[in-house]
Amino acid sequence: MAPQTPYPRATVKRIVKAHSNRPLSKNADVMVFLDYVLFLEELVREASTASKAAGERQISAAAVRKVREKTLNKYNG
């Protein structure tokens, strides 16, 4: 059995192509996926800091909502 890929490249390519109205380079889907992963890591890091500052033991949905806008602005989203 072949190893499973971490994400379906064809699906990512199709989504990006549908929203961009521009031709895509060969590895554009890889860059989109990596940017997404970096965004999620930053969001979790910021939410963890916010939840610890609030005295919580775990990351809560409120902590994620609190840092969401700031993290999105960092990534021009």
C-alpha angles and dihedrals in degrees: 000000000000117000114260116247117238091241135006105260094196092055094048091048092049093050094047092046092051092053101039106054087207134096115267128225120235097266101030091115090058091054092048091051093048092049089051092051091048090050092052092048091051091047092052092046093051093044090050091053092047093049092049090050089053091051096249123142097214136034108268132198088248091058091051091049090049095057099031098094094046092050093045090052090054089057095041092245 
